[in-house]
Amino acid sequence: MNKTNIDAGMDIVTDVVIVGSGFAGLSAAIAAAQAGVSVILVEKEASCGGNSLVSGGALTVVGSPIQTREGITDSFALLKQDMLTAGRQLNNVALVETMVQESYPTLQWLTEELGVKFKDRVDQYGGHSVPRNHNPETLSGSEILTAMLTQAKSLGVEIRTQTRLIRLLTTPAQTNTTPPMVTGVVVKTPDREIKQIGVNQGVVLATGGFSGDRAFLQQQAPHLPTGLDHTNVPNATAEALIEAIRIGSQCVDLEQVQLVPWVSPDETGYGIAPLFGSYTVLAYGLAIDPVTGKRFINELADRKTWVDTLLTLGHPCIGIADTAGMENSGIDIEPYLADQAVVKKFSTLSSLAAEYSIPDTALQQTLDRYNYFVEQLHEDRDFGKSLRDQAKPLNPPFYGVRLWPKVHYTMGGVKIDAQAQVLGVGDLPIAGLYAAGEVTGGMHGACRLGGCSITECIVFGRIAGQNVVKHSIT
């Protein structure tokens, strides 16, 4: 089938179609438009962003000037090692190496070309050997997303919201062992019309994960506890992934679903607990088993270790931190304490213990021991937690939160290579189909480290956008 025949059956023809308007999709759209081609970006919701919009916006970066200034010794090899360790060696090494090497250039692109402002500090999340997580000034992905939307529109990217992918259009496969070629998409418009959009170069899938798709989630990961809440926007569903599978895309790691420990059962969705739990409790506070009054984990363990341990515990734990911890993390939880429904403030440790039914004496002993590690030894001899130089002993007032896992991220998705090409039978690329972000699988193996997803989205979004324009449908 030649290009003329493809165009003849289409309602619209453009060079590139991007499906999805989060970090991966917008990065791809910008890269493609900068190469001088026409780009249509379709988004099924009424506004752009998806999970990217509600994310914290943190990037994992190796080799930033802040790391150098702070005397932090980091390397490509160390981040790669951390990711493979967390991923239980299931990661696609080529994808990991690409992300690691492109992490600092990605931060440079965001700051120097798009004007995104980041905090003048570097954080350490669970599973990372050293501090390497860089946060936008507002601690919100919306800051990055707004800059990307502005850039995409200035480059002439046509953004169509309330436009849902229905089908990927392909040529027939030449043989049973040869993948088809993608020639366009079928979409449903805001007016509920069905339109066919043909492409001269190709399609980039950037539709995110499926944490909000209970049926698909249960099908792929029946081992998960039932009834778990999730942290994603409601539209984090699998229809685009299922369509990619239909046309022959390989998938990897669909059963690998990440739960996170720093969320609370006392609120739905993501909520405010992660602001306190992830940034303050894990780095500068304690996680306590309310039955024993004792710590039970290295609070900076990777997410899988954390969740597996918490599920074995069998009940919510209590995260505790203080004002000094909040000052160090840069997160002020006070504005969110109006009804004290999730994070609560206590003038004494005894009142905190009473609220959460923790043995008072055991909790005091645990706190005294931890404070001794921080103040005198500068070493956690119980669990090996990395204690930052600025860490201080915990003192009243104290802040507490109940923590219990929620579904947060799906590590599995379509199989891609380091050029962001979607792979079909025999690992042959499906011509004209690229993908980036959480819709793909292989990068994180069994466990994603915090901050790596946004770096991945932007790195591979840009790669997909740069490479899709090199393909031509003839």
C-alpha positions in Angstrom: 0.0 0.0 0.0 1.5 3.3 -1.0 1.1 6.7 0.7 -1.5 8.0 -1.8 -3.7 5.0 -1.2 -3.4 5.5 2.6 -4.3 9.2 2.3 -7.3 8.5 0.2 -9.3 6.9 3.1 -8.5 9.5 5.7 -10.5 12.4 7.0 -7.3 14.2 8.1 -3.6 13.7 7.2 -0.7 15.0 9.3 2.9 14.0 9.7 2.8 12.7 13.3 0.1 11.9 15.8 0.8 11.9 19.5 -1.6 10.1 21.8 -1.6 11.5 25.3 -0.7 14.9 26.7 1.4 14.2 29.8 5.2 14.7 30.0 6.0 12.0 27.5 3.4 13.1 24.9 4.3 16.8 25.1 8.0 16.1 25.0 7.5 14.0 21.9 5.3 16.6 20.3 7.9 19.3 20.9 10.7 17.2 19.5 8.8 16.3 16.4 7.6 19.9 15.8 11.1 21.2 16.2 12.1 18.9 13.4 9.7 20.8 11.2 6.9 18.4 10.8 3.1 18.8 11.4 1.9 17.3 14.7 -1.5 16.6 16.0 -1.7 15.6 19.7 -4.9 13.9 20.8 -6.0 13.8 24.5 -9.1 11.9 25.6 -9.9 14.2 28.6 -11.1 17.8 28.5 -7.8 19.1 29.6 -4.1 18.1 29.2 -1.8 16.5 31.6 -3.2 13.4 33.1 -1.0 12.1 36.0 1.8 14.4 35.0 -0.4 17.4 36.0 -0.9 16.1 39.5 2.6 14.7 40.0 5.2 16.2 42.3 7.4 16.9 39.2 10.5 15.4 40.7 13.3 14.3 38.3 16.1 11.9 39.0 19.3 13.5 37.8 23.0 12.5 37.8 25.7 15.1 37.6 23.8 18.3 38.4 25.6 21.4 39.6 23.8 21.1 42.9 25.2 17.6 43.5 28.7 19.0 42.8 28.2 21.9 45.1 26.9 19.7 47.9 29.8 17.3 47.5 27.6 14.4 46.6 29.5 11.6 44.8 27.2 10.1 42.2 27.7 8.4 38.8 25.8 6.8 35.9 27.0 3.4 37.2 25.6 4.1 40.7 22.1 5.1 39.5 22.1 2.2 37.1 23.0 -0.1 40.0 20.3 1.4 42.2 17.6 1.0 39.5 18.7 -2.6 38.8 18.7 -3.5 42.5 15.3 -2.0 43.1 14.0 -3.6 39.9 15.3 -7.0 41.1 17.5 -7.2 37.9 14.4 -7.5 35.7 15.1 -4.1 34.0 15.9 -3.6 30.4 19.5 -2.5 30.8 19.7 -0.5 27.5 16.7 1.6 28.5 18.1 2.2 32.0 21.5 3.3 30.5 19.8 5.7 28.1 17.7 7.3 30.9 20.6 7.6 33.2 22.9 9.2 30.6 20.2 11.6 29.4 19.1 12.7 32.9 21.1 15.8 33.3 20.7 17.0 29.7 16.9 16.6 30.4 17.2 18.9 33.4 19.2 21.4 31.3 16.5 21.3 28.6 13.8 22.0 31.1 15.6 24.9 32.7 17.4 26.5 29.8 15.0 26.0 27.0 11.6 25.8 28.7 12.4 28.1 31.7 11.2 25.7 34.4 12.6 26.7 37.8 13.8 24.0 40.3 14.5 24.3 44.0 18.1 25.0 44.9 18.5 21.7 46.7 18.6 18.0 46.0 16.6 15.3 47.8 17.1 11.6 48.5 14.2 9.2 47.9 13.9 5.6 49.0 16.2 3.2 47.2 18.6 5.9 46.0 22.1 5.6 47.4 22.6 9.3 47.3 20.6 12.5 47.0 19.8 13.0 43.3 16.1 14.0 43.1 15.4 17.5 41.8 12.0 19.2 42.4 10.3 22.1 40.7 10.0 25.2 42.9 6.3 24.6 43.4 6.7 20.8 44.1 4.2 20.3 41.3 4.3 18.7 37.9 2.0 21.5 36.7 5.0 23.8 36.5 6.7 21.6 34.0 3.5 20.8 32.1 2.6 24.5 31.7 6.0 25.2 30.2 5.7 22.3 27.8 2.2 23.3 26.7 3.4 26.8 26.0 6.4 25.5 23.9 4.3 23.0 22.0 1.7 25.6 21.1 4.4 28.1 20.0 5.7 25.4 17.6 2.3 24.9 16.0 1.4 21.6 17.6 -2.4 21.1 17.2 -3.8 19.9 20.5 -7.2 18.2 20.3 -8.8 17.4 23.7 -11.8 15.2 24.3 -10.5 13.1 21.4 -10.2 9.5 22.3 -8.1 6.9 20.5 -10.4 4.1 19.2 -8.1 2.2 16.8 -4.6 2.1 15.4 -4.7 1.8 11.6 -2.2 -0.5 10.0 -1.3 -2.1 6.7 -1.7 -5.9 6.6 1.4 -7.8 7.9 3.4 -9.1 5.0 4.0 -12.4 6.7 3.2 -14.1 10.0 6.6 -13.1 11.3 6.6 -9.5 10.0 4.8 -6.8 12.1 2.4 -4.5 10.3 3.0 -0.8 9.7 1.0 1.9 11.5 -0.6 4.3 9.1 -2.8 6.4 11.4 -5.4 6.4 14.1 -9.2 6.3 14.4 -10.5 8.7 17.1 -13.8 9.8 18.6 -14.2 13.6 18.6 -15.9 15.8 21.2 -19.0 15.6 18.9 -18.8 11.8 19.1 -17.9 11.6 15.4 -15.5 8.9 14.3 -12.5 10.4 12.3 -9.5 8.7 10.7 -6.2 10.6 10.9 -3.5 9.4 8.6 0.2 10.0 9.2 3.1 10.5 6.9 5.7 9.6 9.5 4.1 7.8 12.5 2.3 7.6 15.8 3.7 8.0 19.3 1.8 6.4 22.2 2.2 8.3 25.4 -1.0 7.3 27.2 0.3 6.4 30.7 -0.4 3.4 32.9 -3.4 1.5 34.0 -3.5 2.0 37.7 -7.2 3.2 37.5 -8.3 0.3 35.3 -9.5 -2.2 37.9 -10.5 -5.0 35.4 -7.2 -4.9 33.5 -5.2 -4.5 36.7 -6.9 -7.6 38.2 -6.4 -9.6 35.0 -2.6 -8.8 34.9 -1.8 -8.8 38.6 -4.3 -11.1 40.4 -1.7 -11.4 43.3 -2.5 -7.9 44.5 -4.6 -7.5 47.6 -8.2 -6.8 46.7 -9.9 -3.4 47.4 -6.8 -1.3 47.2 -7.2 2.4 46.4 -5.0 4.0 43.8 -3.2 7.4 43.6 -3.8 8.1 39.9 -6.3 10.3 38.0 -9.5 8.3 37.2 -8.7 8.1 33.5 -5.5 6.0 34.0 -6.9 3.1 31.9 -5.6 0.5 29.5 -7.5 1.0 26.3 -4.6 2.3 24.2 -2.3 -0.4 25.6 -4.9 -3.1 24.6 -5.1 -1.6 21.1 -1.3 -1.8 20.8 -1.5 -5.4 21.8 -4.2 -6.1 19.2 -1.9 -5.0 16.4 0.9 -7.2 17.6 2.9 -5.1 20.1 4.9 -7.2 22.6 4.4 -6.4 26.2 6.7 -6.9 29.2 6.2 -6.9 33.0 2.4 -6.3 33.0 2.2 -8.2 36.3 4.6 -5.7 37.9 2.4 -3.2 39.7 3.9 -0.7 42.1 2.2 0.0 45.4 3.6 3.0 47.5 3.7 3.1 51.3 3.6 6.8 52.0 -0.1 7.2 51.4 -3.0 7.2 53.9 -6.1 5.0 54.2 -7.7 8.1 55.8 -8.2 9.8 52.4 -9.0 8.7 48.9 -6.6 8.9 46.0 -3.2 10.6 46.3 -4.2 13.2 48.9 -2.0 15.2 51.2 -0.3 12.3 53.1 2.5 12.0 50.5 3.6 15.6 51.0 4.3 14.7 54.6 5.1 11.0 54.3 7.3 10.9 51.2 9.3 14.1 51.7 9.5 14.3 55.6 8.8 11.1 57.4 10.9 8.9 55.2 14.0 11.1 55.2 13.8 12.8 58.6 11.3 10.8 60.7 10.2 7.4 61.8 7.8 4.7 60.7 6.4 2.9 63.8 4.4 -0.4 64.2 1.6 0.8 66.5 1.3 -2.7 68.0 4.9 -2.7 69.3 5.9 1.0 69.3 9.1 0.1 67.4 10.5 0.8 64.0 10.3 -2.1 61.6 12.1 -0.9 58.4 14.7 1.4 57.0 12.4 4.3 56.1 14.5 5.0 53.0 14.1 1.5 51.6 12.9 1.1 48.0 9.1 1.0 47.5 8.8 -2.7 46.9 10.8 -3.6 50.1 8.7 -1.0 52.0 5.3 -2.3 50.8 6.2 -6.0 51.1 7.2 -5.4 54.7 4.1 -3.3 55.5 1.8 -5.9 54.0 3.5 -8.5 56.1 3.0 -6.3 59.1 -0.7 -6.6 58.2 -2.0 -3.2 59.4 -1.2 0.5 58.8 1.9 1.9 60.4 2.4 5.4 61.9 4.7 7.9 60.3 6.1 10.5 62.7 8.1 13.6 62.1 8.6 17.1 63.7 9.1 20.7 62.7 12.8 20.4 62.1 12.1 17.5 59.7 9.6 19.7 57.8 12.2 22.5 57.6 14.7 20.2 56.2 12.3 18.7 53.6 10.9 22.1 52.7 7.3 20.8 53.1 5.1 22.8 55.5 2.2 20.6 56.4 0.6 23.1 58.7 -1.8 24.6 56.1 -3.3 21.1 55.6 -4.1 20.5 59.3 -7.5 22.3 59.5 -9.5 19.2 60.2 -6.6 16.9 61.3 -8.3 14.1 59.5 -5.1 12.8 57.8 -2.0 14.4 59.3 -2.3 15.3 62.9 -0.3 17.5 65.3 0.6 16.6 68.9 2.2 18.7 71.6 3.6 15.6 73.3 4.7 12.1 72.3 2.3 10.7 74.8 -0.7 12.3 73.1 0.5 10.9 69.8 0.8 7.5 71.3 -2.7 7.7 72.8 -4.2 8.8 69.4 -2.8 5.8 67.6 -2.9 3.2 70.4 0.9 2.9 70.6 2.6 1.6 73.7 3.8 4.8 75.3 7.0 3.5 76.9 8.1 1.5 73.9 7.5 4.5 71.6 9.6 6.8 73.9 12.4 4.2 73.9 12.3 4.0 70.1 12.4 7.8 69.8 15.3 8.1 72.3 17.3 5.4 70.5 16.8 7.0 67.0 17.7 10.5 68.4 20.9 9.0 69.8 21.7 7.6 66.4 21.1 11.0 64.8 22.8 13.2 67.4 25.7 11.1 68.7 26.5 8.4 66.1 25.3 9.9 62.8 24.6 6.3 61.9 21.4 4.2 62.0 22.7 1.0 63.6 19.3 -0.7 63.6 18.2 -0.5 59.9 21.1 1.3 58.1 19.0 4.3 57.1 21.1 7.1 55.4 21.1 10.0 57.8 21.5 13.4 56.1 24.0 15.8 57.6 21.2 18.3 58.4 19.1 15.6 60.2 18.2 16.5 63.8 16.8 14.6 66.8 13.0 14.6 66.8 11.4 17.0 69.4 7.8 18.2 70.1 5.5 19.2 68.5 5.2 15.9 66.6 3.1 15.2 63.5 1.6 11.8 62.8 -0.1 10.0 59.9 -1.4 6.5 59.2 0.2 4.9 56.2 -1.1 2.0 54.1 -0.3 1.1 50.5 -2.1 2.1 47.4 -1.6 1.3 43.7 0.6 4.0 42.3 2.4 2.9 39.1 2.4 0.1 36.5 5.9 -0.9 35.5 4.6 -3.0 32.6 3.6 -2.0 29.1 4.6 -2.2 25.4 8.1 -3.3 24.7 10.3 -0.7 23.2 14.0 -0.4 22.2 16.3 2.4 23.1 15.1 4.4 20.1 11.5 4.2 21.5 10.3 2.0 18.7 7.5 -0.4 19.7 8.6 -4.0 19.2 6.4 -6.7 17.7 7.0 -10.4 17.0 10.6 -11.4 17.0 11.6 -8.0 18.5 11.1 -6.5 15.1 10.0 -2.8 15.2 6.4 -2.1 14.3 7.0 0.5 11.6 5.6 3.9 12.4 4.8 3.2 16.1 6.8 4.7 18.9 6.0 4.9 22.6 7.2 6.6 25.8 6.4 6.9 29.4 4.3 4.6 31.6 2.6 2.9 28.6 5.9 1.2 28.1 7.5 -1.6 30.1 11.0 -2.7 30.9 12.6 0.3 32.4 11.9 -0.3 36.0 11.6 -4.1 36.4 9.9 -5.1 39.6 10.2 -1.7 41.3 10.5 1.9 40.2 12.6 4.3 42.2 11.0 7.7 43.0 11.8 10.5 40.5 12.7 8.1 37.7 9.3 8.1 36.0 9.3 11.8 35.0 12.9 11.6 33.9 12.0 8.5 31.8 8.9 10.2 30.3 10.8 13.2 29.1 14.0 11.4 28.0 12.0 8.8 25.9 9.3 11.3 24.9 12.0 13.4 23.2 13.7 10.3 21.7 10.3 9.1 20.3 9.6 12.6 18.8 13.1 12.8 17.3 12.9 9.3 15.7 9.3 9.2 14.5 10.0 12.0 12.0 12.8 9.8 10.5 10.2 7.2 9.4 8.2 7.7 6.2 5.1 5.8 5.1 5.6 5.0 1.4 
